[in-house]
Amino acid sequence: MKQCKYCQAEMEEEATLCPSCGKDNSQEPEAPVTAEAETTQEKSEAVSEGMKAAFEDAEKAPAKTEAGEGAVSGGKAVPSTPIQEGVKATPGKIALAVAAVVVLLAALIALIVMGARDSAPSVSATPTENTTSTETTTQTATVPADGNSDDVTCKGTYTVSDEEARAARDTVVARLGGAELTNGQLQVYYWMEVQSFLSNYGAYAAYFGLDYTQPLDVQPSMEEGYNSWQQFFLNSALTYWHQIQAMALEAEKAGLELTAEDQEYLANLETSLTETASGYDMTLDELMLSNIGPGADLREFAQYQEIYLRGMGYYSQETAKFEPTEAELEAFFAEHEAEYAENSITKDGVLVDVRHILVGPEGGTADENGVTTYSEEEWAACEAEAQEILDQWLAGDKTEESFAALANSKSEDGGSNTNGGLYEDVYTGQMVEPFDAWCFDEARQSGDYGLVKTDYGYHVMYFVDSRPQWKVYAQSDWTNEQINAMIDGLTQAYPMEVDYEKIALGLVNLGG
């Protein structure tokens, strides 16, 4: 047997494609940048600029977070994790409304899609020896030195063998307010934290200096204070448990019970996961192992879900109270007016909600560069089809609801043809110029309609409404400030004690 050049999984001697990561081993891997080619300072600056670019891209349109919305949609969805203005994307003081790691059933599916399915031996990292078991291929790893030899929170690695992870499953590693966190439970939080990061920022992994096909404890983290990505994600997982567990304890103190819907969800969790596993030709145990590793299974995953649901019950109750007055919003915006101006958010700007139905031209002639052009006749046919759709709507009740129904059945825009053609909180310059110009016409009124031609085709337009840009962002940021203050208060009221020496993390193969 030989090892894959990329992920170190075992391969047959004559094989060229790795059964684990799927990469071609007949070609040489790309050579890493050497110290001679790039100094440490230059590398650090390059990664720093890459991280900045990645986060700036994520921040182009700050997400609106209304009081009481929380981090879920419909109660059970995997949320996006938008990075808002004024909220640092690191563990610690992060509002659950914008950066909570709420990874439920869909998270497991996402991990499988990403390549986490344990179809081949996984790669583990231990600092001292090469060993091979029936389950895990272990590679010798250059583990980063402890951040401080006297500080156990900065150990070089917390990774252990599968057997050690299982043996430490019920060992308590953290406490707060009478609640305890076991190694098995921590492992769920840890791998869900990793998955959430990759789900939201996987496309920017290279900017962060992160290679998720390699063990996390051998990769230096560019985030200040963490010698490895494992240390970074471990701290993030503990921080999240601290926050959600504190809220769950407050829910218990307030006598809040799980809703009937949440109780039904938990009761059906095993059945749902079993059906999910079957869809991927896996058993439930295999699904658990390939996503949360050895040392944890459905028991810990269900506990993770229950604590989240209890904590979010309290969160929703409390954040529903966060409703700023007009005077508070005015004062908040005035206090941060300079920062808003840097992001082109002024009192003159507006955000609009608009629906559209896209009709693309048919036919066309592609040139040698693959650029397709359309004749006047083809564009005329496209316009006629769009006009026919508009006429159909005008012949009906001419309501927003009927327009949305037509968008779902007629529009060729894959980004909006399942939500009635709706784009919300559109800001100036976000859309292509003709579309943008129509939306931001000073005379535009709710209920306006028309046709707009862009390079993509003809758009049947319906204007929903507009609102002051500054007020939307000020309310979102004001709300986040209240949420951060609430979470800070809870974590201070329930201090967390962690026994880092007892932490033992099993391994999940994130794939290639």
VEXDREN-2710 file (C-alpha; in Angstrom, 1 decimal):
% VEXDREN-2710
k/r/px/py/pz
1/MET/0.0/0.0/0.0
2/LYS/1.1/3.6/-0.7
3/GLN/-0.1/6.9/0.6
4/CYS/-1.8/9.7/-1.3
5/LYS/0.5/12.6/-2.0
6/TYR/-2.2/15.1/-1.0
7/CYS/-4.2/13.6/1.9
8/GLN/-2.1/10.6/3.0
9/ALA/-4.9/8.1/2.7
10/GLU/-3.9/4.6/1.8
11/MET/-4.0/3.6/-1.9
12/GLU/-3.4/0.5/-3.9
13/GLU/0.1/0.5/-5.4
14/GLU/-1.2/0.6/-9.0
15/ALA/-3.8/3.2/-8.3
16/THR/-3.4/6.8/-9.5
17/LEU/-6.7/8.4/-8.3
18/CYS/-7.0/8.7/-4.5
19/PRO/-10.3/7.0/-3.3
20/SER/-10.5/9.5/-0.5
21/CYS/-9.7/13.0/-1.9
22/GLY/-10.1/12.0/-5.6
23/LYS/-6.8/13.7/-6.7
24/ASP/-4.5/12.4/-9.4
25/ASN/-1.3/11.1/-7.9
26/SER/0.3/10.6/-11.2
27/GLN/1.1/14.4/-11.2
28/GLU/3.3/16.1/-8.8
29/PRO/1.6/18.3/-6.2
30/GLU/2.2/22.0/-6.5
31/ALA/5.4/23.0/-4.7
32/PRO/4.9/25.2/-1.7
33/VAL/6.4/28.7/-1.6
34/THR/9.8/28.5/-0.1
35/ALA/11.4/30.8/2.4
36/GLU/13.9/31.9/-0.3
37/ALA/11.0/33.0/-2.6
38/GLU/9.0/34.8/0.1
39/THR/10.0/36.1/3.5
40/THR/7.9/35.5/6.6
41/GLN/6.9/39.1/6.7
42/GLU/5.9/39.2/3.1
43/LYS/3.8/36.0/3.5
44/SER/2.1/37.4/6.6
45/GLU/1.3/40.6/4.8
46/ALA/0.0/38.7/1.8
47/VAL/-2.3/36.5/3.9
48/SER/-3.4/39.5/5.8
49/GLU/-4.4/41.3/2.6
50/GLY/-6.1/38.2/1.4
51/MET/-8.1/37.9/4.6
52/LYS/-9.0/41.6/4.3
53/ALA/-10.2/41.1/0.8
54/ALA/-12.3/38.1/1.7
55/PHE/-14.0/39.8/4.5
56/GLU/-14.6/43.0/2.5
57/ASP/-16.2/40.9/-0.2
58/ALA/-18.5/39.3/2.5
59/GLU/-19.3/42.7/3.8
60/LYS/-20.4/44.4/0.6
61/ALA/-24.0/44.3/1.6
62/PRO/-24.3/44.0/5.4
63/ALA/-27.1/41.7/6.2
64/LYS/-30.2/43.1/7.9
65/THR/-30.8/41.6/11.3
66/GLU/-34.1/42.5/12.8
67/ALA/-34.8/42.2/16.5
68/GLY/-36.2/38.9/17.4
69/GLU/-35.1/37.2/14.1
70/GLY/-32.2/35.4/15.7
71/ALA/-30.0/33.2/13.6
72/VAL/-32.5/30.8/12.2
73/SER/-35.1/30.8/9.5
74/GLY/-38.0/28.6/10.2
75/GLY/-36.3/27.2/13.3
76/LYS/-34.2/24.5/11.7
77/ALA/-32.1/25.9/8.9
78/VAL/-28.4/26.2/8.6
79/PRO/-27.8/30.0/8.7
80/SER/-25.4/32.0/6.7
81/THR/-22.9/33.8/8.9
82/PRO/-22.6/37.3/7.5
83/ILE/-19.9/39.4/8.9
84/GLN/-21.5/42.7/9.9
85/GLU/-19.9/46.1/10.2
86/GLY/-18.4/46.4/13.7
87/VAL/-18.5/42.6/14.4
88/LYS/-15.1/41.0/14.4
89/ALA/-15.1/37.6/12.8
90/THR/-13.3/35.8/15.6
91/PRO/-14.4/33.9/18.6
92/GLY/-15.4/36.0/21.6
93/LYS/-17.8/38.9/21.4
94/ILE/-19.9/37.8/18.4
95/ALA/-23.6/38.3/18.4
96/LEU/-25.5/35.0/17.9
97/ALA/-27.8/36.9/15.5
98/VAL/-25.0/37.3/13.0
99/ALA/-22.4/34.6/13.8
100/ALA/-24.0/31.8/15.7
101/VAL/-22.9/28.4/14.7
102/VAL/-26.3/26.7/14.4
103/VAL/-25.6/23.5/12.4
104/LEU/-28.5/21.1/12.4
105/LEU/-29.5/18.3/10.1
106/ALA/-28.6/20.1/6.9
107/ALA/-25.1/20.5/8.3
108/LEU/-24.5/16.8/8.1
109/ILE/-25.7/16.8/4.5
110/ALA/-23.4/19.7/3.7
111/LEU/-20.4/17.9/5.2
112/ILE/-21.1/14.9/3.1
113/VAL/-21.3/17.0/-0.1
114/MET/-18.0/18.7/0.9
115/GLY/-16.3/15.3/0.9
116/ALA/-16.4/14.4/4.6
117/ARG/-17.9/11.0/4.0
118/ASP/-15.6/8.4/5.5
119/SER/-15.2/6.3/2.4
120/ALA/-11.5/5.8/3.0
121/PRO/-9.2/5.8/6.0
122/SER/-9.0/9.3/7.5
123/VAL/-5.8/11.2/8.3
124/SER/-4.9/11.9/11.9
125/ALA/-2.1/13.9/13.4
126/THR/0.0/12.9/16.3
127/PRO/3.3/14.4/17.1
128/THR/5.4/11.4/17.9
129/GLU/4.7/8.3/16.1
130/ASN/3.4/6.5/12.9
131/THR/0.8/4.0/13.7
132/THR/-2.0/2.3/11.7
133/SER/-5.3/0.9/13.0
134/THR/-8.2/-0.6/11.1
135/GLU/-9.9/2.8/11.2
136/THR/-7.4/5.5/11.0
137/THR/-4.1/6.1/9.2
138/THR/-1.9/8.3/11.4
139/GLN/0.8/10.5/9.9
140/THR/3.7/12.0/11.7
141/ALA/2.9/15.7/12.0
142/THR/5.0/18.8/12.7
143/VAL/2.8/20.2/15.4
144/PRO/3.3/23.9/16.2
145/ALA/4.9/24.6/19.5
146/ASP/2.8/25.5/22.5
147/GLY/2.0/29.2/22.5
148/ASN/3.1/29.2/26.1
149/SER/4.6/26.2/27.8
150/ASP/2.9/27.2/31.1
151/ASP/-0.4/27.8/29.4
152/VAL/-2.5/24.6/28.7
153/THR/-4.9/26.5/26.6
154/CYS/-2.3/26.7/23.9
155/LYS/-1.3/23.1/23.6
156/GLY/0.3/22.1/20.3
157/THR/-2.3/19.4/19.6
158/TYR/-5.5/18.1/21.2
159/THR/-5.8/15.3/18.6
160/VAL/-5.9/11.7/19.9
161/SER/-6.4/8.3/18.5
162/ASP/-9.9/6.9/17.8
163/GLU/-9.6/4.7/20.8
164/GLU/-8.5/7.5/23.1
165/ALA/-11.4/9.7/21.9
166/ARG/-13.9/7.0/22.6
167/ALA/-12.4/6.4/26.1
168/ALA/-12.6/10.1/26.9
169/ARG/-16.2/10.5/25.6
170/ASP/-17.8/11.1/29.0
171/THR/-14.9/13.0/30.6
172/VAL/-16.1/16.4/31.7
173/VAL/-13.9/19.2/30.2
174/ALA/-15.9/22.4/31.0
175/ARG/-18.5/23.6/33.5
176/LEU/-20.7/26.7/33.9
177/GLY/-23.6/27.3/36.2
178/GLY/-24.1/23.7/37.1
179/ALA/-23.9/22.5/33.4
180/GLU/-21.2/20.3/32.2
181/LEU/-19.6/19.7/28.8
182/THR/-18.1/16.3/28.0
183/ASN/-15.4/15.5/25.5
184/GLY/-18.0/13.9/23.3
185/GLN/-20.2/17.0/23.4
186/LEU/-17.3/19.3/22.8
187/GLN/-16.3/17.2/19.7
188/VAL/-19.7/18.0/18.2
189/TYR/-19.3/21.8/18.8
190/TYR/-15.8/21.7/17.5
191/TRP/-16.5/19.9/14.2
192/MET/-19.7/21.9/13.6
193/GLU/-17.6/25.1/14.1
194/VAL/-15.1/23.9/11.5
195/GLN/-17.9/23.0/9.1
196/SER/-19.6/26.4/9.6
197/PHE/-16.4/28.2/8.7
198/LEU/-15.8/26.1/5.6
199/SER/-19.4/26.4/4.6
200/ASN/-19.3/30.2/4.7
201/TYR/-15.7/31.0/3.9
202/GLY/-14.4/27.8/2.2
203/ALA/-13.9/29.7/-1.1
204/TYR/-11.5/31.9/0.7
205/ALA/-9.6/29.1/2.5
206/ALA/-6.3/29.9/0.7
207/TYR/-6.5/33.5/1.8
208/PHE/-6.7/32.4/5.4
209/GLY/-3.8/30.0/4.9
210/LEU/-6.1/27.0/5.6
211/ASP/-5.9/23.7/3.8
212/TYR/-8.9/21.6/5.0
213/THR/-7.5/18.5/3.4
214/GLN/-4.7/18.5/6.0
215/PRO/-4.9/18.1/9.8
216/LEU/-5.9/21.3/11.5
217/ASP/-3.4/21.0/14.4
218/VAL/-0.4/21.2/12.0
219/GLN/-1.5/24.3/10.2
220/PRO/-0.4/27.7/11.7
221/SER/-3.3/30.1/12.2
222/MET/-2.8/33.6/11.0
223/GLU/-5.3/34.8/13.6
224/GLU/-3.5/36.5/16.4
225/GLY/-3.3/34.4/19.6
226/TYR/-3.7/31.0/18.0
227/ASN/-0.7/28.9/16.9
228/SER/-2.8/26.5/14.9
229/TRP/-6.2/26.3/13.3
230/GLN/-7.2/23.6/15.8
231/GLN/-6.6/26.1/18.7
232/PHE/-8.7/28.7/16.8
233/PHE/-11.6/26.4/16.3
234/LEU/-11.4/24.9/19.7
235/ASN/-11.7/28.3/21.3
236/SER/-14.5/29.2/19.0
237/ALA/-16.4/26.0/19.9
238/LEU/-16.0/26.6/23.7
239/THR/-17.1/30.2/23.2
240/TYR/-20.2/29.1/21.4
241/TRP/-21.1/26.5/24.1
242/HIS/-20.5/29.2/26.7
243/GLN/-23.0/31.5/25.0
244/ILE/-25.7/29.0/24.1
245/GLN/-25.5/27.1/27.4
246/ALA/-25.8/30.3/29.4
247/MET/-29.0/31.2/27.5
248/ALA/-30.3/27.6/28.0
249/LEU/-29.8/28.0/31.7
250/GLU/-31.6/31.4/31.7
251/ALA/-34.4/29.7/29.8
252/GLU/-34.7/27.1/32.5
253/LYS/-34.6/29.8/35.2
254/ALA/-37.4/31.6/33.4
255/GLY/-39.5/28.5/33.1
256/LEU/-39.4/28.5/29.3
257/GLU/-40.4/25.2/27.7
258/LEU/-39.6/23.8/24.3
259/THR/-42.3/24.5/21.8
260/ALA/-44.3/21.6/20.4
261/GLU/-42.5/21.9/17.1
262/ASP/-39.1/21.7/18.8
263/GLN/-40.1/18.7/20.8
264/GLU/-41.4/17.0/17.7
265/TYR/-38.1/17.8/15.9
266/LEU/-36.0/16.2/18.7
267/ALA/-38.3/13.2/18.9
268/ASN/-37.9/12.6/15.1
269/LEU/-34.2/13.4/15.0
270/GLU/-33.0/9.8/14.9
271/THR/-35.5/8.9/12.2
272/SER/-34.6/12.0/10.1
273/LEU/-30.9/11.3/10.3
274/THR/-31.3/7.6/9.5
275/GLU/-33.2/8.5/6.4
276/THR/-30.5/11.0/5.5
277/ALA/-27.8/8.3/6.0
278/SER/-29.7/5.9/3.9
279/GLY/-29.9/8.4/1.0
280/TYR/-26.1/8.3/1.0
281/ASP/-25.9/4.6/1.3
282/MET/-24.7/4.8/4.9
283/THR/-25.8/3.7/8.3
284/LEU/-26.6/6.2/11.0
285/ASP/-23.4/5.2/12.8
286/GLU/-21.4/5.8/9.7
287/LEU/-23.0/9.2/9.2
288/MET/-22.2/10.2/12.7
289/LEU/-18.6/8.9/12.5
290/SER/-17.8/10.7/9.3
291/ASN/-19.2/14.0/10.5
292/ILE/-18.5/14.3/14.2
293/GLY/-15.8/11.7/14.5
294/PRO/-15.1/8.9/17.1
295/GLY/-16.0/9.6/20.7
296/ALA/-19.4/11.1/19.9
297/ASP/-22.6/9.9/18.2
298/LEU/-26.3/10.6/18.1
299/ARG/-26.5/11.0/21.9
300/GLU/-24.2/14.0/21.8
301/PHE/-25.6/15.4/18.6
302/ALA/-29.1/15.3/20.1
303/GLN/-27.9/17.1/23.3
304/TYR/-26.3/19.7/21.0
305/GLN/-29.6/20.3/19.3
306/GLU/-31.6/20.4/22.6
307/ILE/-29.3/23.0/24.2
308/TYR/-29.5/25.1/21.1
309/LEU/-33.3/25.0/21.0
310/ARG/-33.6/25.9/24.6
311/GLY/-31.0/28.7/24.4
312/MET/-32.6/30.1/21.3
313/GLY/-36.0/30.1/23.0
314/TYR/-34.6/32.5/25.5
315/TYR/-32.7/34.4/22.8
316/SER/-35.9/35.0/20.8
317/GLN/-37.8/36.1/23.8
318/GLU/-35.2/38.7/24.8
319/THR/-34.2/40.0/21.4
320/ALA/-37.9/40.6/20.6
321/LYS/-37.7/43.4/23.2
322/PHE/-34.9/45.2/21.2
323/GLU/-36.9/47.9/19.4
324/PRO/-35.1/51.3/19.1
325/THR/-37.0/54.5/19.2
326/GLU/-36.6/57.0/16.4
327/ALA/-34.5/59.2/18.7
328/GLU/-32.2/56.3/19.5
329/LEU/-31.6/55.5/15.9
330/GLU/-30.9/59.1/15.1
331/ALA/-28.4/59.3/17.9
332/PHE/-26.8/55.9/16.9
333/PHE/-26.3/57.0/13.3
334/ALA/-24.9/60.4/14.3
335/GLU/-22.4/58.6/16.5
336/HIS/-21.2/56.4/13.7
337/GLU/-21.8/58.7/10.8
338/ALA/-18.2/58.7/9.7
339/GLU/-17.9/55.0/9.6
340/TYR/-21.2/54.7/7.6
341/ALA/-20.0/57.3/5.2
342/GLU/-16.9/55.2/4.5
343/ASN/-19.3/52.5/3.3
344/SER/-21.4/54.9/1.2
345/ILE/-24.2/54.8/3.7
346/THR/-25.8/58.2/4.0
347/LYS/-29.1/59.7/4.9
348/ASP/-29.7/60.4/1.2
349/GLY/-29.5/56.7/0.1
350/VAL/-32.3/54.2/-0.1
351/LEU/-32.7/50.5/-0.2
352/VAL/-35.3/49.0/-2.4
353/ASP/-37.3/45.7/-2.7
354/VAL/-38.0/44.7/-6.3
355/ARG/-39.5/41.7/-8.1
356/HIS/-38.6/40.8/-11.7
357/ILE/-39.1/38.1/-14.3
358/LEU/-36.2/37.5/-16.6
359/VAL/-36.7/36.4/-20.2
360/GLY/-33.4/35.6/-21.9
361/PRO/-32.9/35.9/-25.7
362/GLU/-32.8/32.6/-27.7
363/GLY/-30.4/31.6/-30.5
364/GLY/-27.4/33.8/-30.8
365/THR/-24.1/33.5/-32.5
366/ALA/-20.9/32.6/-30.5
367/ASP/-17.6/34.1/-31.7
368/GLU/-14.2/32.4/-31.3
369/ASN/-13.9/33.6/-27.8
370/GLY/-17.3/32.1/-26.8
371/VAL/-19.1/35.5/-26.6
372/THR/-22.6/35.2/-27.9
373/THR/-24.4/38.0/-29.7
374/TYR/-28.0/38.2/-30.7
375/SER/-29.6/39.6/-33.8
376/GLU/-32.2/42.4/-33.8
377/GLU/-34.9/39.8/-34.6
378/GLU/-33.8/37.6/-31.6
379/TRP/-33.9/40.6/-29.3
380/ALA/-37.3/41.6/-30.7
381/ALA/-38.6/38.0/-30.0
382/CYS/-37.3/38.2/-26.5
383/GLU/-39.0/41.6/-25.9
384/ALA/-42.3/40.3/-27.3
385/GLU/-42.2/37.3/-24.9
386/ALA/-41.5/39.6/-22.0
387/GLN/-44.4/41.9/-23.0
388/GLU/-46.7/38.9/-23.3
389/ILE/-45.9/38.0/-19.7
390/LEU/-46.5/41.6/-18.6
391/ASP/-49.8/41.7/-20.5
392/GLN/-50.8/38.4/-18.8
393/TRP/-50.3/39.9/-15.4
394/LEU/-52.1/43.2/-16.4
395/ALA/-55.1/41.2/-17.5
396/GLY/-55.4/39.6/-14.1
397/ASP/-55.7/41.2/-10.7
398/LYS/-52.4/43.1/-11.0
399/THR/-51.3/42.3/-7.4
400/GLU/-47.8/41.7/-6.1
401/GLU/-48.9/38.1/-5.2
402/SER/-49.9/37.3/-8.8
403/PHE/-46.6/38.8/-10.1
404/ALA/-44.7/36.6/-7.7
405/ALA/-46.5/33.5/-9.0
406/LEU/-45.7/34.4/-12.6
407/ALA/-42.0/34.9/-11.6
408/ASN/-41.8/31.5/-10.1
409/SER/-43.2/29.9/-13.3
410/LYS/-41.8/32.1/-16.0
411/SER/-38.5/33.7/-14.8
412/GLU/-35.2/32.4/-16.0
413/ASP/-33.3/34.0/-13.1
414/GLY/-32.1/31.1/-11.0
415/GLY/-31.3/33.5/-8.1
416/SER/-34.9/34.6/-7.6
417/ASN/-37.4/32.3/-9.5
418/THR/-38.2/30.3/-6.4
419/ASN/-39.1/33.4/-4.2
420/GLY/-41.3/35.3/-6.6
421/GLY/-38.5/37.1/-8.3
422/LEU/-37.8/39.1/-5.2
423/TYR/-34.6/41.0/-4.4
424/GLU/-34.6/42.7/-1.0
425/ASP/-32.5/45.6/0.3
426/VAL/-31.0/46.3/-3.0
427/TYR/-28.5/49.2/-2.8
428/THR/-27.4/51.6/-5.5
429/GLY/-24.9/50.0/-7.9
430/GLN/-25.7/46.4/-6.8
431/MET/-27.5/45.5/-10.0
432/VAL/-26.5/46.0/-13.7
433/GLU/-26.9/49.6/-14.8
434/PRO/-30.3/49.6/-16.7
435/PHE/-31.9/47.5/-13.9
436/ASP/-30.3/49.7/-11.3
437/ALA/-31.4/52.9/-13.0
438/TRP/-35.0/51.7/-13.1
439/CYS/-35.0/50.8/-9.4
440/PHE/-33.5/54.1/-8.3
441/ASP/-35.5/56.5/-10.5
442/GLU/-36.5/59.3/-8.1
443/ALA/-40.1/59.1/-9.4
444/ARG/-40.4/55.3/-8.6
445/GLN/-43.4/54.4/-6.5
446/SER/-44.7/51.1/-5.0
447/GLY/-46.6/49.1/-7.5
448/ASP/-44.8/50.5/-10.6
449/TYR/-44.1/48.1/-13.4
450/GLY/-42.4/48.0/-16.7
451/LEU/-39.8/46.3/-19.0
452/VAL/-36.0/46.8/-18.8
453/LYS/-33.5/45.5/-21.2
454/THR/-30.0/44.3/-20.0
455/ASP/-27.3/42.1/-21.4
456/TYR/-29.1/39.2/-19.8
457/GLY/-32.4/39.7/-21.5
458/TYR/-35.7/41.6/-20.8
459/HIS/-36.8/42.0/-17.3
460/VAL/-40.5/42.4/-16.4
461/MET/-40.3/44.7/-13.3
462/TYR/-42.4/45.2/-10.3
463/PHE/-41.4/47.8/-7.7
464/VAL/-42.3/46.7/-4.1
465/ASP/-41.1/49.6/-1.9
466/SER/-38.1/51.5/-0.6
467/ARG/-36.8/52.7/2.8
468/PRO/-34.1/55.0/4.1
469/GLN/-30.7/53.2/3.8
470/TRP/-29.3/54.7/6.9
471/LYS/-32.2/53.6/9.1
472/VAL/-32.0/49.9/7.9
473/TYR/-28.3/49.7/8.8
474/ALA/-28.5/51.7/11.9
475/GLN/-31.3/49.5/13.3
476/SER/-29.4/46.4/12.4
477/ASP/-26.2/47.6/14.1
478/TRP/-28.0/49.0/17.1
479/THR/-29.7/45.7/17.5
480/ASN/-26.4/43.8/17.3
481/GLU/-25.0/46.1/19.9
482/GLN/-27.8/45.2/22.3
483/ILE/-27.3/41.5/21.5
484/ASN/-23.6/41.7/22.2
485/ALA/-24.3/43.5/25.5
486/MET/-26.8/40.8/26.4
487/ILE/-24.4/38.0/25.6
488/ASP/-21.6/39.7/27.5
489/GLY/-23.8/40.0/30.5
490/LEU/-24.8/36.3/30.4
491/THR/-21.2/35.0/29.9
492/GLN/-20.1/37.1/32.9
493/ALA/-23.0/35.9/35.0
494/TYR/-22.1/32.3/34.1
495/PRO/-18.3/32.1/34.1
496/MET/-16.9/29.0/32.3
497/GLU/-14.2/26.8/33.7
498/VAL/-12.3/24.6/31.2
499/ASP/-9.9/21.7/32.0
500/TYR/-7.8/21.9/28.8
501/GLU/-5.6/19.0/30.0
502/LYS/-8.6/16.6/29.6
503/ILE/-9.6/17.7/26.1
504/ALA/-9.2/14.9/23.6
505/LEU/-10.4/15.4/20.0
506/GLY/-11.1/12.6/17.6
507/LEU/-10.6/13.2/13.9
508/VAL/-13.0/13.9/11.0
509/ASN/-11.6/13.6/7.5
510/LEU/-12.8/16.7/5.8
511/GLY/-11.9/15.3/2.4
512/GLY/-10.2/16.8/-0.6
END
